[in-house]
Amino acid sequence: MLIQWKPQPKQEIALARTEDEILYGGARGGGKTDAGQAWLMYDIDKPKYRALVIRKNYTDLSDWLDRAQQFYYNAGGKLVGDTIVFPSGARIKTGHLADKDAYQKYQGHEYQKMLIEELTHISRESDYEKLRASNRSTVPDIPSQTFCTTNPDGPGHEWVKDRWNIPDRPKDIIRVEDEDSGLTRVFIPSTLDDNKVLLENDPKYVKQIEAIKDPELRRAWREGSWEGFGVEGAYYRVQIDRARAENRIQKGLFDPTQPVYTWCDIGKGENYAMLFLQKRINSWAIIDYEELKDNEGLHDGIKLLKNKPYIYAEHYAPHDMAVKDFSAKKSRKEIAYDHGIEYSILPQSSVHEGIDIVKFRFGSLWFEDNENVNKFIKRISRYTKEWDESRGIWKVAPRHDENSHGADCLRYWAVTDIQDYNELMALQVSQNRQRDRGFR
């Protein structure tokens, strides 16, 4: 079997790694696709070998298949439907994320090798983990492993950066061991400079990348920079960048002598998030943030509130806190009241108007530099519009995922403050009218 392909140095390093999860790339033109296709070949002589390839959409998958048929031709690989079949019986199945059930359709399957191209196009880490759940092996001589390629852009930028502990300007190989599972991960950075074949065959490609006007995108694609959020559809990207530039993320903002206000968001079931703020003369300080786990509910949230060392001024909740479901005799607002927490209920309001108000008021926000608030900042930095895969555009509506709860807490804060301001102005107008009548 003659394979007319030779790996370049960075590709060779990636192909030799034994970690559970390999992430290769981080810039345009680093030879990611070839490396992934070569990685899949190690076990094609074994009849029980099964691999899965995932691409963003059908168009991207078609391009990958065109290249794969050439790459695997000398190895006897033939495309049958959506699967590449080898003479030994080994199979490489392909799929794409535009399928409505893309993250569930492989449940119960076994794929010893899994190749996920352009990983940051997966906006939620939980969706990646759903795919990874099928990456397992009952074949003794084929260990399970996932190989991912990526550029530092797309809606999944932040979680991918966190999962592999990637710095803003990565230069060296990064190896991570998960503290809970013991699984290992490795990131091998590769840029256009590592792909001598492309540089020789298409020298204009460098100029094309360097001519990109967006400086963040240019650094990401040319240098492999992970500095920016890289999420075009993110709602608060500009506002967070400005807060950093203005040094509004600081330690020591919490004042134990001042009261704390909270806003919560209720998720599916009983899950919810809580945002803690203190009021200043012309600003607000976000001092804390909490999310309840999937198996925790209202009573856990009440306990958490009481255990915090805060003097509370008021607790705010969305309108559905006051709604009774069919199985409960009391609303969650009433249950909380019975346990010593009184919520002020916010009227139902437009999500889009609320987002606009957040943007308008964001300049008055300061952020305590601690673990919980930094998690909140990451949540709202990942809060994006829904991506329409079939049309290739951002939808008007926000994407509902694990980042929504923190963003909703922030939106409730924003509209509450506006309501308080409007009520104050209305009261002043009323008092002025009464005063004017008294003068007559």
Residue pairs with C-beta under 8 A, 6 or more apart in sequence:
1 74
1 75
1 76
2 74
3 41
3 74
3 75
4 74
5 34
5 38
5 71
7 15
7 34
7 35
7 38
8 31
8 194
8 195
8 196
8 197
9 194
10 24
10 30
10 31
10 188
10 189
10 190
10 194
11 24
11 31
11 34
11 35
11 38
11 190
13 173
13 188
14 22
14 24
14 35
14 39
14 147
14 188
14 190
15 35
15 38
15 39
17 186
17 188
18 143
18 145
19 145
19 175
19 184
19 185
19 186
20 144
20 145
20 146
20 183
20 184
20 185
21 132
21 145
21 146
21 148
21 183
21 184
21 185
21 186
22 39
22 145
22 146
22 147
22 148
22 185
22 186
22 188
23 119
23 148
23 149
23 150
23 160
23 164
23 185
23 186
23 187
23 188
24 30
24 32
24 35
24 36
24 147
24 148
24 149
24 150
24 187
24 188
24 190
25 32
25 149
25 150
25 151
25 188
25 189
25 190
25 224
26 150
26 151
26 152
26 166
26 170
26 187
26 189
26 190
26 191
26 224
26 226
27 151
27 152
27 189
27 190
27 191
27 192
27 220
27 221
27 222
27 223
27 224
28 151
28 192
28 209
28 221
28 222
29 191
29 192
29 195
29 198
29 205
29 209
30 190
30 191
30 192
30 194
30 195
30 224
31 190
31 194
31 195
31 197
31 198
32 117
32 149
32 150
32 190
33 64
33 67
33 117
33 149
34 71
35 147
35 149
36 53
36 115
36 117
36 147
36 149
37 67
37 68
37 71
37 72
38 71
39 113
39 115
39 147
40 51
40 53
40 92
40 113
40 115
40 147
41 72
41 75
43 49
43 51
43 90
43 112
43 113
43 142
44 72
44 75
44 77
44 86
44 88
44 90
44 92
45 86
45 88
45 90
46 88
46 90
46 139
46 141
46 142
47 88
47 89
47 90
48 89
48 90
48 139
48 142
49 88
49 90
49 91
49 112
49 113
49 139
49 142
50 90
50 91
50 93
50 109
50 110
50 111
50 112
50 113
51 90
51 91
51 92
51 93
51 111
51 112
51 113
51 114
51 115
52 92
52 93
52 94
52 95
52 106
52 109
52 111
52 113
52 114
52 115
52 134
52 135
53 61
53 64
53 92
53 93
53 94
53 95
53 114
53 115
53 116
53 117
54 94
54 95
54 96
54 97
54 102
54 114
54 115
54 116
54 117
54 131
55 61
55 64
55 94
55 95
55 96
55 97
55 117
55 118
56 96
56 97
56 98
56 117
56 118
56 121
56 389
57 96
57 97
57 98
57 389
58 96
58 98
60 96
60 117
60 118
61 94
61 95
61 96
64 94
64 117
65 79
65 84
65 94
68 77
68 79
68 84
68 92
69 77
69 79
69 84
72 84
72 86
75 86
76 86
76 87
77 84
77 85
77 86
77 92
78 84
78 85
78 86
79 85
82 93
82 94
82 95
83 91
83 92
83 93
83 94
84 91
84 92
84 94
85 91
93 111
95 102
95 105
95 106
96 102
97 103
97 121
97 122
97 389
98 389
98 390
99 105
103 127
103 130
103 131
104 130
106 131
106 134
107 130
107 133
107 134
108 134
109 134
110 134
110 136
110 137
110 138
111 134
111 135
111 136
112 135
112 136
112 137
112 139
112 142
112 143
112 144
112 145
113 135
113 142
113 144
113 145
113 146
113 147
114 131
114 132
114 134
114 135
114 145
114 146
114 147
115 146
115 147
115 148
115 149
116 122
116 128
116 131
116 146
116 147
116 148
116 149
117 148
117 149
118 149
118 150
118 151
118 154
119 128
119 148
119 149
119 150
119 156
119 160
120 150
120 151
120 152
120 153
120 154
120 155
120 156
120 157
120 160
120 230
121 154
121 155
121 156
122 128
122 131
122 155
122 156
123 154
123 155
123 156
123 382
123 384
123 387
123 399
123 401
124 156
124 159
124 401
124 402
125 156
125 159
125 163
126 401
126 402
128 156
128 159
132 146
135 144
135 145
135 146
136 144
137 143
137 144
150 160
151 220
151 221
152 161
152 166
152 220
152 224
152 225
152 226
152 230
153 217
153 220
153 221
153 230
154 230
154 231
155 231
155 233
155 234
155 382
155 384
155 387
155 399
157 226
157 229
157 230
157 231
158 229
158 231
158 378
158 381
158 382
159 382
160 166
161 226
162 378
163 176
163 185
164 174
164 176
164 185
164 186
164 187
165 174
165 176
165 187
166 174
166 187
166 226
167 174
167 226
168 225
168 226
168 227
169 223
169 224
169 225
169 226
169 227
170 187
170 189
170 224
170 226
171 189
172 189
173 186
173 187
173 188
173 189
174 186
174 187
175 184
175 185
175 186
176 184
176 185
176 186
176 187
177 183
177 184
177 185
178 184
178 185
189 224
190 224
191 222
191 223
191 224
192 198
192 199
192 205
192 206
192 209
192 222
193 199
198 205
199 205
199 206
206 222
209 218
209 221
209 222
210 218
210 222
212 218
212 221
212 222
216 225
216 227
216 228
216 230
217 230
219 225
219 227
219 228
220 226
220 227
220 228
220 230
228 241
229 237
229 240
229 381
229 382
231 237
231 381
231 382
231 384
232 394
233 384
233 385
233 387
233 394
234 381
234 382
234 383
234 384
235 355
235 358
235 359
235 380
235 383
235 384
235 385
235 398
235 407
236 358
236 359
236 362
236 380
236 381
236 383
236 407
237 381
239 358
239 359
239 362
239 363
240 377
240 380
240 381
242 362
242 363
243 249
243 362
243 365
243 367
248 365
248 366
248 367
249 366
249 367
249 369
249 377
250 366
250 367
250 368
250 369
251 368
251 369
251 370
252 368
253 278
253 285
253 287
253 366
253 367
253 368
254 278
254 285
254 287
254 288
254 368
255 278
256 309
256 311
258 278
258 279
258 311
259 278
259 279
259 310
259 311
259 312
259 313
260 276
260 277
260 278
260 287
260 288
260 308
260 310
260 311
260 312
260 313
261 276
261 277
261 278
261 279
261 312
261 313
261 314
261 315
261 316
261 413
262 274
262 275
262 276
262 277
262 305
262 312
262 314
262 315
262 316
263 274
263 275
263 277
263 316
263 317
263 409
263 410
263 412
263 413
263 416
264 272
264 273
264 274
264 275
264 301
264 315
264 316
264 317
264 318
264 321
264 343
264 409
264 412
265 272
265 273
265 318
265 404
265 405
265 406
265 408
265 409
265 412
266 272
266 317
266 318
266 320
266 321
266 332
267 273
267 405
269 294
269 297
270 292
270 296
270 297
270 298
270 332
271 291
271 292
271 293
271 294
271 296
271 297
271 405
272 292
272 298
272 301
272 405
273 289
273 290
273 291
273 292
273 405
273 406
273 408
273 409
274 289
274 290
274 291
274 301
274 304
274 305
274 409
275 286
275 288
275 289
275 376
275 406
275 409
275 410
275 413
276 286
276 287
276 288
276 289
276 290
276 308
276 310
277 284
277 285
277 286
277 287
277 413
278 284
278 285
278 287
279 313
280 366
282 364
283 364
283 365
283 366
284 364
284 365
284 366
284 413
284 417
285 365
285 366
285 367
285 368
286 365
286 366
286 367
286 368
286 373
286 376
287 368
287 370
287 373
288 308
288 310
288 368
288 370
288 372
288 373
289 372
289 373
289 375
289 376
289 379
289 406
289 409
290 301
290 304
290 372
291 375
291 405
291 406
292 300
292 301
292 304
298 332
298 335
298 336
299 339
302 336
302 339
302 340
302 341
305 312
305 315
305 341
306 340
306 341
314 344
315 336
315 341
315 342
315 343
315 344
316 343
316 344
316 345
316 346
316 412
316 413
316 416
317 332
317 333
317 343
317 344
317 345
317 346
317 412
318 345
318 346
318 348
318 408
318 412
319 345
319 346
319 347
319 348
321 331
321 332
321 333
321 336
321 343
321 345
322 331
322 332
322 333
322 345
323 331
324 330
324 331
330 338
333 343
333 345
336 342
336 343
337 343
346 412
346 415
346 416
346 419
349 415
351 397
351 398
351 411
352 396
353 415
354 411
354 412
354 414
354 415
355 398
355 411
357 411
357 414
357 415
357 418
358 410
358 411
358 414
360 414
361 414
361 417
361 418
367 373
367 376
367 377
376 406
379 402
379 403
379 405
379 406
379 407
380 403
380 406
380 407
380 410
382 403
383 398
383 399
383 403
383 404
383 406
383 407
384 394
384 398
384 399
384 403
385 394
385 395
385 396
385 397
385 398
385 399
386 394
386 395
386 397
386 398
386 399
387 393
387 394
387 395
387 399
388 394
388 395
398 404
398 407
